[in-house]
């Protein structure tokens, strides 16, 4: 099996109708169009989530192992997470990034959050420094 298709959230959002519905569960993209009418909980439950993230509602219901296995056949790719322009981090639990850490999935989440939060902190700091410099020049 080759590399999984990387799909942007922007692309997922385009598929938000009953006859064309994609959703994201655990950073994997699923085309559930053919399954929607078979869903035991009714199609409305799925239609509320299409075009976006559905991990929390999916897990809140407490689906069986069989439901998780059935979901696999509708997987069409993985979601792309944009950290900084030019950098992408893709989460795919079947092909984790190789690290020296104890748990690859936890390591990926830690790095993603660290980089994302650090980027915001640096931007805020730079804006504040710019403000102070500008203010000192006015006086």
N, CA, C and O of each residue as an XYZ file, in Angstrom:
556
protein
N       0.832     -1.172      0.000
C       0.000      0.000      0.000
C       0.878      1.237      0.000
O       1.843      1.298      0.761
N       0.571      2.228     -0.835
C       1.359      3.443     -0.935
C       1.038      4.423      0.173
O       0.300      4.126      1.113
N       1.620      5.603      0.028
C       1.365      6.666      0.993
C      -0.108      7.053      0.971
O      -0.724      7.074     -0.094
N      -0.678      7.357      2.129
C      -2.086      7.775      2.156
C      -2.245      9.150      1.523
O      -1.326      9.968      1.557
N      -3.404      9.396      0.953
C      -3.697     10.692      0.352
C      -3.850     11.718      1.474
O      -4.548     11.466      2.457
N      -3.202     12.868      1.328
C      -3.296     13.939      2.311
C      -4.370     14.911      1.838
O      -4.297     15.435      0.727
N      -5.360     15.145      2.683
C      -6.520     15.959      2.312
C      -6.636     17.134      3.280
O      -6.535     16.961      4.495
N      -6.846     18.313      2.739
C      -6.977     19.504      3.582
C      -8.377     19.588      4.175
O      -9.329     19.030      3.630
N      -8.490     20.288      5.287
C      -9.797     20.499      5.899
C     -10.682     21.313      4.963
O     -11.900     21.135      4.940
N     -10.076     22.194      4.200
C     -10.823     22.995      3.217
C     -11.528     22.078      2.216
O     -12.678     22.317      1.849
N     -10.837     21.038      1.783
C     -11.422     20.071      0.849
C     -12.543     19.280      1.523
O     -13.592     19.050      0.922
N     -12.322     18.868      2.765
C     -13.342     18.108      3.502
C     -14.624     18.925      3.630
O     -15.724     18.390      3.485
N     -14.480     20.218      3.900
C     -15.652     21.089      4.092
C     -16.536     21.174      2.851
O     -17.723     21.481      2.958
N     -15.975     20.907      1.684
C     -16.751     20.951      0.433
C     -17.728     19.776      0.326
O     -18.706     19.846     -0.418
N     -17.467     18.717      1.057
C     -18.253     17.482      0.967
C     -19.178     17.393      2.186
O     -18.941     16.605      3.102
N     -20.230     18.209      2.180
C     -21.079     18.342      3.362
C     -22.565     18.128      3.074
O     -23.422     18.709      3.740
N     -22.863     17.299      2.088
C     -24.250     17.009      1.711
C     -24.529     15.517      1.850
O     -23.602     14.711      1.929
N     -25.798     15.155      1.879
C     -26.186     13.750      2.017
C     -25.634     12.894      0.878
O     -25.245     11.747      1.098
N     -25.596     13.444     -0.334
C     -25.124     12.665     -1.481
C     -23.614     12.793     -1.699
O     -23.085     12.262     -2.676
N     -22.928     13.483     -0.810
C     -21.474     13.658     -0.893
C     -20.984     14.075      0.490
O     -20.811     15.263      0.763
N     -20.759     13.087      1.362
C     -20.404     13.468      2.733
C     -19.107     12.828      3.213
O     -18.943     11.609      3.233
N     -18.199     13.716      3.599
C     -16.925     13.324      4.178
C     -16.893     13.842      5.607
O     -17.527     14.844      5.937
N     -16.145     13.140      6.445
C     -15.897     13.627      7.791
C     -14.540     13.140      8.271
O     -13.942     12.240      7.683
N     -14.065     13.751      9.351
C     -12.744     13.445      9.896
C     -12.914     12.834     11.283
O     -13.538     13.419     12.168
N     -12.340     11.638     11.449
C     -12.327     10.973     12.747
C     -10.896     10.527     13.012
O     -10.302      9.810     12.207
N     -10.351     10.951     14.137
C      -8.962     10.629     14.501
C      -8.005     10.967     13.356
O      -7.138     10.166     13.007
N      -8.169     12.142     12.785
C      -7.301     12.680     11.732
C      -7.276     11.849     10.453
O      -6.365     11.990      9.638
N      -8.261     10.995     10.279
C      -8.430     10.267      9.022
C      -9.699     10.776      8.363
O     -10.681     11.088      9.037
N      -9.672     10.858      7.044
C     -10.821     11.365      6.290
C     -11.612     10.176      5.757
O     -11.053      9.250      5.169
N     -12.928     10.222      5.976
C     -13.814      9.143      5.554
C     -14.894      9.680      4.626
O     -15.494     10.724      4.886
N     -15.133      8.952      3.540
C     -16.264      9.245      2.661
C     -17.368      8.272      3.063
O     -17.331      7.095      2.702
N     -18.347      8.771      3.812
C     -19.408      7.918      4.350
C     -20.707      8.032      3.554
O     -21.778      7.675      4.046
N     -20.608      8.528      2.331
C     -21.790      8.726      1.490
C     -22.586      7.432      1.330
O     -23.811      7.440      1.457
N     -21.905      6.326      1.053
C     -22.592      5.051      0.818
C     -23.118      4.418      2.106
O     -23.976      3.537      2.060
N     -22.607      4.862      3.245
C     -22.991      4.270      4.526
C     -24.128      5.023      5.217
O     -24.803      4.467      6.083
N     -24.336      6.260      4.845
C     -25.230      7.148      5.603
C     -26.629      6.570      5.817
O     -27.193      6.720      6.901
N     -27.194      5.919      4.811
C     -28.546      5.367      4.955
C     -28.566      4.090      5.797
O     -29.617      3.703      6.308
N     -27.411      3.434      5.945
C     -27.314      2.202      6.729
C     -27.005      2.464      8.204
O     -27.103      1.551      9.024
N     -26.635      3.694      8.549
C     -26.203      4.000      9.911
C     -27.304      3.676     10.922
O     -28.418      4.188     10.807
N     -26.999      2.824     11.916
C     -28.008      2.407     12.892
C     -28.619      3.567     13.688
O     -29.770      3.485     14.119
N     -27.864      4.630     13.879
C     -28.369      5.776     14.635
C     -29.140      6.772     13.792
O     -29.596      7.799     14.294
N     -29.288      6.468     12.508
C     -29.999      7.377     11.611
C     -29.048      8.294     10.866
O     -27.942      8.573     11.329
N     -29.488      8.753      9.721
C     -28.623      9.588      8.888
C     -28.428     10.990      9.455
O     -27.407     11.621      9.185
N     -29.387     11.490     10.235
C     -29.263     12.841     10.798
C     -28.040     12.977     11.698
O     -27.406     14.031     11.739
N     -27.715     11.916     12.412
C     -26.555     11.929     13.304
C     -25.277     12.199     12.510
O     -24.421     12.971     12.940
N     -25.161     11.563     11.360
C     -23.984     11.770     10.513
C     -24.051     13.131      9.836
O     -23.042     13.833      9.762
N     -25.215     13.512      9.347
C     -25.349     14.789      8.632
C     -24.985     15.993      9.497
O     -24.575     17.028      8.972
N     -25.130     15.870     10.806
C     -24.730     16.954     11.708
C     -23.219     17.157     11.716
O     -22.745     18.234     12.077
N     -22.458     16.138     11.324
C     -21.001     16.187     11.432
C     -20.272     16.306     10.099
O     -19.079     16.607     10.084
N     -20.953     16.079      8.987
C     -20.250     16.035      7.704
C     -19.580     17.364      7.385
O     -20.063     18.436      7.751
N     -18.452     17.256      6.690
C     -17.700     18.439      6.309
C     -16.773     18.941      7.393
O     -16.273     20.063      7.300
N     -16.526     18.139      8.425
C     -15.659     18.593      9.505
C     -15.226     17.467     10.414
O     -15.301     16.290     10.061
N     -14.770     17.854     11.601
C     -14.285     16.892     12.580
C     -15.451     16.221     13.304
O     -16.399     16.884     13.725
N     -15.368     14.913     13.441
C     -16.434     14.156     14.096
C     -15.886     13.180     15.134
O     -16.598     12.270     15.560
N     -14.638     13.356     15.541
C     -14.018     12.426     16.488
C     -14.765     12.386     17.814
O     -15.106     11.310     18.305
N     -15.016     13.542     18.389
C     -15.651     13.585     19.707
C     -17.043     12.959     19.703
O     -17.329     12.119     20.556
N     -17.921     13.341     18.769
C     -19.237     12.688     18.748
C     -19.144     11.182     18.491
O     -19.915     10.405     19.054
N     -18.206     10.776     17.645
C     -18.025      9.356     17.340
C     -17.625      8.590     18.594
O     -18.167      7.519     18.868
N     -16.683      9.133     19.354
C     -16.208      8.455     20.561
C     -17.223      8.539     21.701
O     -17.325      7.616     22.509
N     -17.969      9.636     21.770
C     -18.965      9.791     22.838
C     -20.033      8.703     22.798
O     -20.558      8.304     23.837
N     -20.351      8.230     21.609
C     -21.368      7.188     21.454
C     -20.851      5.849     21.956
O     -21.634      5.018     22.416
N     -19.548      5.630     21.874
C     -18.974      4.368     22.319
C     -19.180      3.260     21.309
O     -19.738      2.213     21.635
N     -18.735      3.484     20.088
C     -18.894      2.495     19.022
C     -18.108      1.221     19.327
O     -17.068      1.256     19.985
N     -18.617      0.124     18.845
C     -17.993     -1.189     19.046
C     -16.744     -1.326     18.180
O     -16.485     -0.504     17.301
N     -15.971     -2.388     18.449
C     -14.803     -2.688     17.620
C     -15.226     -2.956     16.181
O     -14.525     -2.588     15.239
N     -16.375     -3.599     16.021
C     -16.890     -3.886     14.674
C     -17.176     -2.590     13.918
O     -16.930     -2.502     12.715
N     -17.696     -1.588     14.623
C     -17.971     -0.295     13.986
C     -16.674      0.376     13.553
O     -16.605      0.981     12.483
N     -15.639      0.265     14.397
C     -14.332      0.827     14.046
C     -13.764      0.133     12.811
O     -13.213      0.785     11.925
N     -13.900     -1.183     12.758
C     -13.411     -1.941     11.603
C     -14.193     -1.592     10.348
O     -13.615     -1.463      9.269
N     -15.491     -1.440     10.483
C     -16.326     -1.087      9.334
C     -15.945      0.295      8.803
O     -15.959      0.525      7.593
N     -15.611      1.199      9.698
C     -15.233      2.553      9.313
C     -13.995      2.555      8.416
O     -13.876      3.383      7.513
N     -13.072      1.621      8.673
C     -11.824      1.559      7.906
C     -12.045      1.468      6.400
O     -11.257      2.012      5.626
N     -13.104      0.787      5.977
C     -13.306      0.624      4.535
C     -13.749      1.914      3.851
O     -13.747      1.994      2.623
N     -14.128      2.921      4.630
C     -14.539      4.207      4.057
C     -13.429      5.260      4.111
O     -13.624      6.397      3.682
N     -12.268      4.875      4.639
C     -11.143      5.809      4.756
C     -10.588      6.141      3.369
O     -10.275      5.248      2.582
N     -10.473      7.446      3.084
C      -9.953      7.879      1.779
C      -8.655      8.666      1.908
O      -8.062      9.040      0.895
N      -8.204      8.923      3.124
C      -6.954      9.659      3.311
C      -6.794     10.137      4.740
O      -7.534      9.737      5.638
N      -5.807     11.005      4.928
C      -5.536     11.598      6.236
C      -5.610     13.110      6.117
O      -5.380     13.674      5.047
N      -5.932     13.753      7.215
C      -6.077     15.204      7.215
C      -4.701     15.862      7.342
O      -3.828     15.361      8.050
N      -4.524     16.964      6.665
C      -3.275     17.724      6.736
C      -3.423     18.808      7.795
O      -4.417     19.534      7.814
N      -2.446     18.913      8.662
C      -2.423     19.972      9.674
C      -1.357     20.974      9.268
O      -0.186     20.615      9.141
N      -1.742     22.204      9.067
C      -0.779     23.232      8.689
C      -0.273     23.895      9.958
O      -1.044     24.482     10.716
N       1.036     23.795     10.181
C       1.636     24.416     11.361
C       2.098     25.832     11.035
O       1.608     26.803     11.612
N       3.013     25.936     10.137
C       3.546     27.206      9.669
C       3.541     27.108      8.160
O       3.536     26.002      7.619
N       3.542     28.226      7.470
C       3.505     28.140      6.008
C       4.710     27.340      5.531
O       5.847     27.621      5.909
N       4.450     26.361      4.713
C       5.517     25.523      4.184
C       5.752     24.250      4.974
O       6.455     23.360      4.496
N       5.190     24.134      6.163
C       5.383     22.944      6.975
C       4.047     22.264      7.192
O       3.055     22.916      7.519
N       4.022     20.953      7.010
C       2.808     20.178      7.259
C       3.144     18.997      8.139
O       4.196     18.374      8.002
N       2.243     18.706      9.033
C       2.378     17.529      9.875
C       1.152     16.673      9.634
O       0.025     17.154      9.754
N       1.357     15.418      9.298
C       0.237     14.535      9.009
C       0.184     13.458     10.080
O       1.182     12.793     10.357
N      -0.980     13.294     10.675
C      -1.171     12.250     11.662
C      -1.814     11.051     10.985
O      -2.857     11.176     10.343
N      -1.197      9.907     11.129
C      -1.734      8.678     10.570
C      -1.321      7.559     11.508
O      -0.152      7.173     11.541
N      -2.262      7.041     12.261
C      -1.916      6.076     13.299
C      -1.364      4.763     12.750
O      -0.687      4.037     13.478
N      -1.634      4.441     11.489
C      -1.113      3.191     10.937
C       0.345      3.323     10.497
O       1.065      2.327     10.427
N       0.781      4.540     10.201
C       2.163      4.762      9.793
C       2.732      5.921     10.604
O       2.911      7.018     10.074
N       3.022      5.684     11.905
C       3.492      6.773     12.752
C       4.897      7.232     12.369
O       5.681      6.483     11.785
N       5.186      8.474     12.713
C       6.516      9.021     12.491
C       7.472      8.298     13.421
O       7.150      8.075     14.588
N       8.649      7.927     12.920
C       9.628      7.229     13.740
C      10.330      8.233     14.645
O      10.904      9.213     14.172
N      10.281      7.983     15.940
C      10.978      8.824     16.906
C      11.667      7.920     17.908
O      11.450      6.708     17.927
N      12.493      8.521     18.734
C      13.140      7.761     19.790
C      12.318      7.776     21.072
O      12.701      7.167     22.071
N      11.188      8.476     21.040
C      10.332      8.605     22.219
C       9.589      7.318     22.521
O       9.562      6.398     21.704
N       8.987      7.258     23.699
C       8.286      6.048     24.115
C       6.988      5.785     23.365
O       6.607      4.628     23.185
N       6.302      6.837     22.923
C       5.019      6.654     22.245
C       4.937      7.628     21.084
O       4.834      8.837     21.291
N       4.982      7.114     19.867
C       5.012      7.967     18.681
C       3.814      8.895     18.580
O       3.986     10.072     18.262
N       2.596      8.405     18.841
C       1.402      9.237     18.718
C       1.438     10.398     19.703
O       1.137     11.534     19.337
N       1.806     10.120     20.946
C       1.892     11.182     21.944
C       2.980     12.175     21.571
O       2.818     13.377     21.779
N       4.071     11.692     21.030
C       5.172     12.559     20.623
C       4.728     13.505     19.508
O       5.050     14.692     19.546
N       4.003     13.003     18.529
C       3.511     13.846     17.434
C       2.601     14.947     17.957
O       2.729     16.104     17.557
N       1.691     14.596     18.841
C       0.764     15.582     19.400
C       1.533     16.619     20.205
O       1.245     17.812     20.107
N       2.504     16.186     20.998
C       3.315     17.110     21.787
C       4.055     18.093     20.885
O       4.018     19.298     21.132
N       4.717     17.607     19.855
C       5.465     18.476     18.937
C       4.521     19.432     18.226
O       4.826     20.618     18.100
N       3.392     18.942     17.763
C       2.411     19.794     17.078
C       1.971     20.939     17.986
O       1.982     22.100     17.575
N       1.587     20.616     19.213
C       1.114     21.656     20.137
C       2.233     22.614     20.517
O       2.015     23.823     20.602
N       3.426     22.084     20.745
C       4.558     22.928     21.108
C       4.869     23.926     20.003
O       5.007     25.123     20.257
N       4.979     23.431     18.777
C       5.283     24.318     17.653
C       4.166     25.319     17.422
O       4.428     26.498     17.179
N       2.948     24.870     17.494
C       1.813     25.753     17.266
C       1.764     26.854     18.325
O       1.602     28.027     17.990
N       1.904     26.487     19.595
C       1.873     27.470     20.678
C       3.099     28.370     20.655
O       2.982     29.564     20.932
N       4.269     27.833     20.334
C       5.481     28.642     20.261
C       5.363     29.685     19.166
O       5.775     30.830     19.351
N       4.815     29.307     18.053
C       4.637     30.227     16.932
C       3.767     31.408     17.347
O       4.093     32.554     17.037
N       2.678     31.146     18.036
C       1.783     32.214     18.503
C       2.507     33.097     19.510
O       2.403     34.322     19.439
N       3.237     32.500     20.445
C       3.957     33.269     21.458
C       4.999     34.186     20.819
O       5.136     35.339     21.229
N       5.723     33.699     19.837
C       6.725     34.518     19.145
C       6.050     35.678     18.424
O       6.551     36.801     18.465
N       4.934     35.428     17.773
C       4.216     36.513     17.090
C       3.758     37.588     18.070
O       3.907     38.779     17.800
N       3.205     37.174     19.197
C       2.748     38.132     20.208
C       3.934     38.928     20.748
O       3.849     40.148     20.887
N       5.028     38.253     21.051
C       6.222     38.927     21.554
C       6.740     39.946     20.544
O       7.071     41.070     20.923
N       6.816     39.578     19.282
C       7.311     40.492     18.242
C       6.411     41.715     18.109
O       6.899     42.835     17.960
N       5.112     41.505     18.161
C       4.176     42.636     18.076
C       4.348     43.562     19.278
O       4.332     44.783     19.128
N       4.509     42.991     20.454
C       4.692     43.794     21.658
C       5.997     44.583     21.579
O       6.020     45.770     21.904
N       7.078     43.940     21.153
C       8.368     44.620     21.005
C       8.263     45.738     19.971
O       8.796     46.829     20.176
N       7.589     45.471     18.881
C       7.384     46.480     17.843
C       6.628     47.682     18.416
O       6.969     48.828     18.121
N       5.616     47.427     19.223
C       4.840     48.492     19.862
C       5.728     49.334     20.776
O       5.670     50.563     20.740
N       6.554     48.671     21.601
C       7.430     49.398     22.518
C       8.445     50.252     21.770
O       8.699     51.391     22.161
N       9.017     49.726     20.716
C       9.993     50.479     19.918
C       9.315     51.675     19.275
O       9.846     52.785     19.321
N       8.173     51.470     18.687
C       7.436     52.561     18.040
C       7.067     53.630     19.065
O       7.190     54.824     18.791
N       6.617     53.205     20.242
C       6.215     54.134     21.298
C       7.402     54.959     21.782
O       7.261     56.156     22.035
N       8.578     54.328     21.915
C       9.760     55.057     22.391
C      10.242     56.076     21.362
O      10.838     57.085     21.740
N      10.006     55.845     20.095
C      10.424     56.789     19.049
C       9.516     58.012     18.999
O       9.944     59.086     18.575
N       8.274     57.858     19.426
C       7.325     58.972     19.403
C       7.686     59.996     20.476
O       7.528     61.197     20.252
N       8.157     59.560     21.607
C       8.490     60.464     22.719
C       9.708     61.204     22.430
O      10.147     62.014     23.246
